Amino acid sequence: MFESLSTRLQDVFKSLRGEGRLTEASVDAALREIRLALLEADVNFRVVKAFVERVRAKAVGEAVLRSLTPAQQVVRIVRDEMLALFGDAPGGLTGTARVPRVVLMLGLQGSGKTTTSAKLARWLQKQGRHPLLVSTDVRRPAAIQQLSVLAEQVGARVHDPAGEMDPVARAAGALAAAKTLGFDTLIVDTAGRLHIDDDLMAELVAIRTAVNPDDLLYVADAMTGQDAVKSAGEFHHRMGVSGVVLTKMDGDARGGAALSVVGVVGVPIAFVGVGERVQDLEAFQADRLVSRMLGMGDVLSLIERAEEAIDDESRAKLEQTRLDDFTLEDFRDQLRTIRKMGPLEQVLGMIPGMGALKQLNEQRAQVDEKQVGRVEAIINSMTIAERRNHALINGSRRKRIAKGSGTSVEDVNRVLKQFVEMRKMLKTMGGMAGGGLKGQRRMMGMLKGR
């Protein structure tokens, strides 16, 4: 998501940097491109109009036009105004609440409420909370079972009274159980419904009355664009939504819903779903998203993912590894760690200066997920001695490794050559931790098979 918008915006900034001095005409030309980029990204046209007007009012000021770095000033203004689109409300569940805290999940059918409920339970567990889940979706086949399966994956408990198929009674019973058993949070997963279905909306109002929720989270599929914003507004009008969860933010949607929802609905984005795994739910942080969109990377999120992916044993081993001892075995372990951090395209976009590589499709520079498996298969086909001392690998051994990994000798040669180059580069840069951008580029180059 946002790849097309990010590319367009970065092209505009590049053209501005090429100007010796900025004039009102050059600013207006850049703003026309920004307006088109936002509209093509499916951002609400009223939001776009107000955004462009605010940027222009600040960008054509005398202080900017006479600045020694006018293009950088314009980039800063665009960044600040994009942050303003998201408001100043922090992501996640904010504010104080009673115990147990009750979170009511709302949304259309198929928006991802059940999956998001389990993801939210895991997110709460990481915050030191003890959540209980309950499904009130008694209409969709296997909906209750689906929540139980997902909750089991995250190690959360589900309230599922045998034979009870009344949604309101299930919710009220779960609240009583949470109080009795000492759970500090109750997540109520509801059935998908349209805001124009009065009977189902009346049922939702009854559930809200029964549990008196602290948070009403509207789960919206970001792939549906402005329809997601419109339906969120209708639910907010009838139910009083406190926050929005945008799912499928890792998809190829244009991203207009994320940029429009706060301005149009007046409700902050609480969480974003960035993948299919149960850990792929993040508290929304506007500054990090905007930095990624403008090609500035997101080092903080990258560090957080790395800390979650690397266990204590692996971290200790990595710290003890000297550059002279860095082997193919160590590289394979690091490769596995990177895979745990999520899709490689996401990881690449978080590294400052690396996002531009994703735009070079015509030069075949996109990250190939299959290449990761090929590199690992090649290393796994080596003997322990070969992994620890790559100098042992002669011609006959390369043929054996290629046959064992289902690849070609050329593939094996490429991995070995790039590994040797990366090892030399790490020594030159003064350590694995100090490898910097060159080290990141080399790692990504191996994953692209170049």
C-alpha positions as CSV (number, residue, x, y, z in Angstrom):
1,M,0.0,0.0,0.0
2,F,1.0,3.6,-0.7
3,E,3.8,2.5,-3.1
4,S,2.3,4.4,-6.0
5,L,1.6,7.5,-3.9
6,S,5.0,7.3,-2.3
7,T,6.7,7.1,-5.7
8,R,4.7,10.1,-7.0
9,L,5.5,12.2,-3.9
10,Q,9.2,11.4,-4.0
11,D,9.3,12.3,-7.7
12,V,7.8,15.7,-6.9
13,F,10.3,16.3,-4.2
14,K,13.2,15.3,-6.5
15,S,12.0,17.9,-9.1
16,L,11.9,20.5,-6.4
17,R,15.4,19.8,-5.3
18,G,16.5,20.3,-8.8
19,E,15.3,23.9,-8.7
20,G,18.0,26.5,-7.9
21,R,15.4,28.8,-6.3
22,L,11.7,28.1,-5.7
23,T,9.1,30.4,-7.2
24,E,5.3,30.4,-6.7
25,A,5.0,28.9,-10.1
26,S,7.3,26.0,-9.3
27,V,5.4,25.4,-6.0
28,D,2.1,25.5,-7.8
29,A,3.3,23.0,-10.4
30,A,4.5,20.6,-7.6
31,L,1.2,21.0,-5.7
32,R,-0.7,20.1,-8.9
33,E,1.3,16.8,-9.0
34,I,0.7,16.2,-5.3
35,R,-3.1,16.9,-5.8
36,L,-3.2,14.4,-8.6
37,A,-1.2,11.8,-6.7
38,L,-3.6,12.0,-3.7
39,L,-6.7,11.8,-5.8
40,E,-5.4,8.8,-7.7
41,A,-4.6,7.3,-4.3
42,D,-8.4,7.5,-3.6
43,V,-8.1,10.2,-0.9
44,N,-11.4,12.1,-0.3
45,F,-11.5,15.1,-2.7
46,R,-12.4,17.5,0.1
47,V,-9.5,16.3,2.2
48,V,-7.2,16.8,-0.8
49,K,-8.5,20.3,-1.5
50,A,-8.0,21.4,2.1
51,F,-4.6,19.7,2.3
52,V,-3.2,21.4,-0.8
53,E,-4.5,24.8,0.3
54,R,-2.8,24.5,3.6
55,V,0.5,23.4,2.1
56,R,0.5,26.2,-0.5
57,A,-0.2,28.8,2.1
58,K,2.9,27.8,4.0
59,A,5.1,26.9,1.0
60,V,4.9,30.2,-0.8
61,G,5.8,32.2,2.3
62,E,8.8,34.5,2.1
63,A,10.7,32.5,4.7
64,V,10.5,29.3,2.5
65,L,11.1,30.9,-0.9
66,R,14.2,32.7,0.4
67,S,15.5,29.8,2.4
68,L,18.9,28.2,1.5
69,T,17.1,24.8,1.5
70,P,13.6,25.7,0.1
71,A,12.9,22.1,-1.2
72,Q,13.6,20.6,2.2
73,Q,11.3,23.2,3.7
74,V,8.5,22.2,1.4
75,V,9.1,18.5,2.2
76,R,8.8,19.4,5.9
77,I,5.6,21.3,5.3
78,V,4.1,18.3,3.4
79,R,5.1,16.0,6.2
80,D,3.6,18.2,8.9
81,E,0.4,18.5,7.0
82,M,0.1,14.8,6.4
83,L,0.6,14.2,10.1
84,A,-2.2,16.7,10.7
85,L,-4.5,14.6,8.5
86,F,-4.2,11.8,11.1
87,G,-4.9,14.1,14.0
88,D,-3.0,14.1,17.3
89,A,-4.7,11.1,18.9
90,P,-2.2,8.3,19.7
91,G,-2.8,4.8,18.4
92,G,-3.8,1.8,20.4
93,L,-6.2,1.7,23.3
94,T,-5.7,4.9,25.1
95,G,-7.0,6.5,28.3
96,T,-8.1,4.9,31.6
97,A,-10.8,2.4,31.7
98,R,-12.6,0.2,34.2
99,V,-11.6,-3.4,34.9
100,P,-12.4,-5.4,32.9
101,R,-12.0,-3.0,29.9
102,V,-14.6,-3.9,27.2
103,V,-13.7,-3.6,23.6
104,L,-16.6,-4.0,21.1
105,M,-15.5,-4.9,17.5
106,L,-17.8,-3.6,14.8
107,G,-17.8,-3.7,11.0
108,L,-19.1,-5.1,7.8
109,Q,-19.1,-8.8,7.0
110,G,-15.7,-9.9,5.7
111,S,-13.8,-6.9,7.0
112,G,-11.6,-9.1,9.3
113,K,-13.2,-8.5,12.7
114,T,-12.7,-12.1,14.0
115,T,-9.0,-12.2,12.9
116,T,-8.4,-8.7,14.3
117,S,-10.0,-9.7,17.6
118,A,-7.4,-12.5,18.0
119,K,-4.6,-10.1,16.9
120,L,-5.8,-7.6,19.4
121,A,-5.7,-10.2,22.2
122,R,-2.1,-10.9,21.3
123,W,-1.3,-7.2,21.3
124,L,-2.8,-6.8,24.7
125,Q,-0.9,-9.8,26.0
126,K,2.3,-8.0,24.9
127,Q,1.2,-5.0,27.0
128,G,0.9,-7.2,30.0
129,R,-2.9,-7.6,29.8
130,H,-5.0,-10.7,30.4
131,P,-7.8,-10.7,27.7
132,L,-10.9,-12.8,27.4
133,L,-12.7,-13.2,24.0
134,V,-16.3,-13.9,23.1
135,S,-18.0,-14.3,19.7
136,T,-21.6,-13.0,19.3
137,D,-21.7,-14.0,15.6
138,V,-24.2,-16.8,15.7
139,R,-25.3,-16.4,12.1
140,R,-22.1,-17.0,10.1
141,P,-21.2,-20.8,10.0
142,A,-18.2,-21.7,12.1
143,A,-17.6,-18.1,13.2
144,I,-17.5,-19.1,16.9
145,Q,-15.1,-21.9,16.1
146,Q,-12.9,-19.6,14.0
147,L,-12.4,-17.3,17.0
148,S,-11.6,-20.3,19.2
149,V,-8.9,-21.6,16.7
150,L,-7.3,-18.1,16.4
151,A,-7.4,-17.5,20.1
152,E,-5.7,-20.9,20.7
153,Q,-2.9,-19.7,18.4
154,V,-2.2,-16.7,20.6
155,G,-2.9,-18.5,23.9
156,A,-6.0,-16.5,24.8
157,R,-9.1,-17.9,26.5
158,V,-12.6,-17.8,24.8
159,H,-15.9,-17.6,26.6
160,D,-18.2,-20.1,24.7
161,P,-21.1,-21.3,26.8
162,A,-22.5,-24.5,25.4
163,G,-26.0,-24.1,23.8
164,E,-26.2,-20.4,24.2
165,M,-27.0,-18.8,20.8
166,D,-28.4,-15.4,21.9
167,P,-25.8,-12.7,21.0
168,V,-26.7,-10.4,23.9
169,A,-26.7,-13.2,26.4
170,R,-23.3,-14.4,25.2
171,A,-21.8,-10.9,25.6
172,A,-23.4,-10.3,29.0
173,G,-22.2,-13.8,30.2
174,A,-18.7,-13.1,29.0
175,L,-18.6,-9.9,30.9
176,A,-19.7,-11.6,34.1
177,A,-17.1,-14.4,33.5
178,A,-14.3,-11.8,33.0
179,K,-15.2,-10.2,36.3
180,T,-15.4,-13.5,38.1
181,L,-12.2,-15.1,36.6
182,G,-10.0,-12.0,36.9
183,F,-9.6,-11.0,33.2
184,D,-8.7,-7.4,32.8
185,T,-10.0,-7.0,29.2
186,L,-13.0,-8.4,27.3
187,I,-13.0,-8.4,23.5
188,V,-16.5,-8.8,22.0
189,D,-16.5,-10.0,18.4
190,T,-19.8,-9.1,16.6
191,A,-21.4,-10.3,13.4
192,G,-20.8,-8.3,10.3
193,R,-23.7,-6.1,9.3
194,L,-24.7,-3.2,7.1
195,H,-25.7,0.1,8.8
196,I,-29.0,0.0,6.8
197,D,-30.0,-3.3,8.4
198,D,-32.2,-2.0,11.2
199,D,-32.7,-5.4,12.9
200,L,-29.0,-6.2,13.1
201,M,-28.2,-2.6,14.2
202,A,-30.8,-2.9,17.0
203,E,-29.1,-6.1,18.1
204,L,-25.8,-4.3,18.1
205,V,-27.3,-1.5,20.3
206,A,-28.6,-4.2,22.7
207,I,-25.1,-5.7,23.0
208,R,-23.6,-2.3,23.6
209,T,-26.2,-1.7,26.3
210,A,-25.4,-5.1,27.9
211,V,-21.7,-4.7,28.2
212,N,-21.3,-0.8,28.2
213,P,-18.0,-0.9,26.2
214,D,-15.1,1.4,26.8
215,D,-13.9,1.1,23.2
216,L,-15.9,0.7,20.0
217,L,-13.5,-0.2,17.3
218,Y,-14.7,-0.2,13.7
219,V,-12.8,-2.7,11.6
220,A,-12.5,-1.5,8.0
221,D,-11.0,-3.3,5.0
222,A,-8.5,-0.7,3.6
223,M,-8.9,-2.4,0.2
224,T,-12.4,-1.0,-0.2
225,G,-11.1,2.6,-0.2
226,Q,-13.6,5.4,0.3
227,D,-16.4,2.8,0.9
228,A,-14.7,1.9,4.1
229,V,-14.6,5.6,5.1
230,K,-18.3,6.0,4.3
231,S,-19.4,2.9,6.2
232,A,-17.3,4.0,9.2
233,G,-19.0,7.3,9.2
234,E,-22.5,5.7,9.2
235,F,-21.5,3.3,12.1
236,H,-20.1,6.3,14.0
237,H,-23.4,8.2,13.5
238,R,-25.5,5.3,14.9
239,M,-23.1,3.7,17.4
240,G,-20.5,6.2,18.4
241,V,-17.2,4.6,17.2
242,S,-14.1,5.5,19.3
243,G,-11.5,4.2,16.8
244,V,-10.9,2.6,13.4
245,V,-8.8,-0.5,12.7
246,L,-7.6,-0.6,9.0
247,T,-7.0,-4.2,7.9
248,K,-5.0,-5.3,4.8
249,M,-2.6,-2.4,5.0
250,D,0.0,-4.7,3.5
251,G,-2.1,-5.1,0.3
252,D,-2.0,-3.2,-3.0
253,A,-4.8,-0.8,-2.2
254,R,-4.1,2.8,-3.0
255,G,-4.3,4.0,0.7
256,G,-6.9,6.7,0.4
257,A,-9.0,5.4,3.3
258,A,-6.1,5.8,5.8
259,L,-5.6,9.4,4.7
260,S,-9.3,10.3,4.7
261,V,-10.8,8.5,7.7
262,V,-9.9,11.1,10.4
263,G,-10.8,14.1,8.3
264,V,-14.1,12.7,7.0
265,V,-15.3,10.6,10.0
266,G,-13.7,12.5,12.8
267,V,-12.5,9.2,14.4
268,P,-8.8,8.4,15.0
269,I,-7.1,5.3,13.6
270,A,-6.3,3.0,16.5
271,F,-4.7,0.0,14.8
272,V,-3.5,-1.2,11.4
273,G,-3.3,-4.8,10.2
274,V,-0.1,-5.3,8.3
275,G,-0.2,-9.0,7.4
276,E,-2.0,-12.3,7.9
277,R,-0.1,-13.5,10.9
278,V,-1.5,-13.1,14.4
279,Q,1.4,-10.7,15.3
280,D,0.7,-8.5,12.3
281,L,-1.3,-5.8,14.2
282,E,0.3,-2.5,15.1
283,A,-0.9,0.4,17.1
284,F,-1.2,3.2,14.6
285,Q,1.6,5.7,14.6
286,A,1.2,8.5,12.1
287,D,4.7,9.7,12.1
288,R,6.1,6.3,11.2
289,L,3.6,5.8,8.3
290,V,4.3,9.3,6.9
291,S,8.0,8.7,7.1
292,R,7.6,5.5,5.0
293,M,5.4,7.3,2.5
294,L,7.9,10.1,2.0
295,G,10.8,7.6,1.6
296,M,12.4,8.4,4.9
297,G,12.1,4.9,6.3
298,D,11.0,3.7,9.7
299,V,13.9,2.6,11.7
300,L,12.0,2.4,15.0
301,S,9.5,-0.1,13.7
302,L,12.4,-2.0,12.1
303,I,14.1,-2.2,15.5
304,E,10.9,-3.3,17.2
305,R,10.4,-6.1,14.7
306,A,14.0,-7.2,15.0
307,E,13.7,-7.3,18.8
308,E,10.6,-9.4,18.6
309,A,12.1,-11.8,16.0
310,I,15.5,-12.3,17.7
311,D,15.3,-14.4,20.9
312,D,17.8,-14.0,23.8
313,E,19.9,-17.0,22.7
314,S,20.2,-15.8,19.2
315,R,21.0,-12.2,20.4
316,A,23.8,-13.5,22.7
317,K,25.2,-15.6,19.9
318,L,25.2,-12.7,17.5
319,E,27.0,-10.5,20.0
320,Q,29.7,-13.1,20.5
321,T,30.3,-13.7,16.8
322,R,33.5,-12.0,15.6
323,L,33.8,-10.9,12.0
324,D,36.5,-13.5,11.3
325,D,34.1,-16.2,12.5
326,F,31.1,-15.0,10.5
327,T,30.1,-18.1,8.5
328,L,27.4,-19.2,6.1
329,E,25.7,-20.8,9.1
330,D,25.5,-17.4,10.8
331,F,24.2,-15.8,7.6
332,R,21.5,-18.5,7.4
333,D,20.4,-17.8,10.9
334,Q,20.2,-14.0,10.2
335,L,18.2,-14.8,7.1
336,R,15.7,-16.8,9.1
337,T,15.5,-13.8,11.6
338,I,14.7,-11.4,8.7
339,R,11.9,-13.7,7.5
340,K,10.4,-13.6,11.0
341,M,10.2,-9.9,10.8
342,G,7.6,-10.0,8.1
343,P,7.3,-9.8,4.3
344,L,10.6,-8.6,2.8
345,E,8.9,-5.7,0.9
346,Q,7.8,-4.3,4.3
347,V,11.2,-4.7,5.9
348,L,12.8,-3.1,2.8
349,G,10.5,-0.1,3.0
350,M,11.5,0.6,6.6
351,I,15.2,1.1,5.8
352,P,16.0,4.7,5.0
353,G,17.1,5.1,1.4
354,M,16.0,1.5,0.5
355,G,12.4,2.2,-0.4
356,A,13.5,3.6,-3.8
357,L,14.7,0.1,-4.8
358,K,11.1,-1.1,-4.8
359,Q,10.4,1.4,-7.6
360,L,12.9,-0.1,-10.0
361,N,10.7,-2.9,-11.4
362,E,11.9,-2.2,-14.9
363,Q,15.4,-3.1,-13.7
364,R,14.1,-6.3,-12.0
365,A,15.2,-5.0,-8.6
366,Q,12.1,-6.2,-6.7
367,V,12.7,-8.5,-3.7
368,D,12.0,-12.2,-4.7
369,E,10.6,-14.0,-1.7
370,K,11.4,-17.3,-3.4
371,Q,15.1,-16.3,-3.6
372,V,15.2,-16.4,0.2
373,G,14.2,-20.1,0.2
374,R,16.7,-20.8,-2.5
375,V,19.6,-19.3,-0.6
376,E,18.6,-21.2,2.6
377,A,18.2,-24.4,0.6
378,I,21.7,-24.0,-0.8
379,I,23.2,-23.4,2.6
380,N,21.3,-26.3,4.1
381,S,22.7,-28.6,1.4
382,M,26.2,-28.0,2.6
383,T,28.0,-30.0,5.2
384,I,28.6,-28.5,8.7
385,A,32.3,-28.1,7.8
386,E,31.4,-26.4,4.5
387,R,29.1,-23.9,6.2
388,R,31.7,-23.0,8.8
389,N,34.5,-22.8,6.2
390,H,33.3,-21.8,2.8
391,A,36.9,-22.1,1.4
392,L,36.4,-25.9,1.4
393,I,33.8,-25.7,-1.3
394,N,35.5,-26.7,-4.6
395,G,34.0,-27.6,-8.0
396,S,32.7,-31.1,-7.2
397,R,31.2,-29.9,-3.9
398,R,29.4,-27.1,-5.7
399,K,27.8,-29.6,-8.0
400,R,26.7,-31.8,-5.1
401,I,25.3,-28.7,-3.3
402,A,23.4,-27.6,-6.4
403,K,21.9,-31.1,-6.9
404,G,20.9,-31.3,-3.2
405,S,19.3,-27.9,-3.2
406,G,17.5,-28.3,-6.5
407,T,19.4,-25.3,-7.9
408,S,22.2,-24.7,-10.4
409,V,25.9,-24.5,-9.9
410,E,25.6,-20.8,-11.1
411,D,23.2,-20.2,-8.2
412,V,25.6,-21.7,-5.7
413,N,28.5,-19.7,-7.1
414,R,26.4,-16.5,-6.9
415,V,25.5,-17.1,-3.2
416,L,29.2,-17.8,-2.3
417,K,30.5,-14.8,-4.2
418,Q,28.0,-12.5,-2.6
419,F,28.7,-14.0,0.8
420,V,32.4,-13.4,0.4
421,E,31.8,-9.8,-0.7
422,M,29.4,-9.1,2.2
423,R,32.0,-10.6,4.7
424,K,34.7,-8.3,3.3
425,M,32.4,-5.3,3.4
426,L,31.4,-6.0,7.0
427,K,35.1,-6.1,8.0
428,T,35.7,-2.8,6.2
429,M,32.7,-1.1,7.9
430,G,33.9,-2.2,11.3
431,G,31.4,-4.8,12.4
432,M,28.0,-6.3,11.7
433,A,26.2,-3.6,13.8
434,G,28.1,-0.9,11.9
435,G,27.5,-2.2,8.4
436,G,25.1,0.6,7.8
437,L,23.3,1.1,4.5
438,K,25.9,-0.7,2.5
439,G,25.4,-3.8,4.6
440,Q,21.6,-3.6,4.3
441,R,21.9,-3.2,0.5
442,R,24.2,-6.2,0.2
443,M,21.8,-8.3,2.3
444,M,18.9,-7.2,0.1
445,G,21.0,-7.8,-3.0
446,M,21.5,-11.5,-2.0
447,L,17.7,-11.8,-1.4
448,K,17.1,-10.5,-4.9
449,G,19.4,-13.0,-6.4
450,R,21.7,-10.4,-8.0
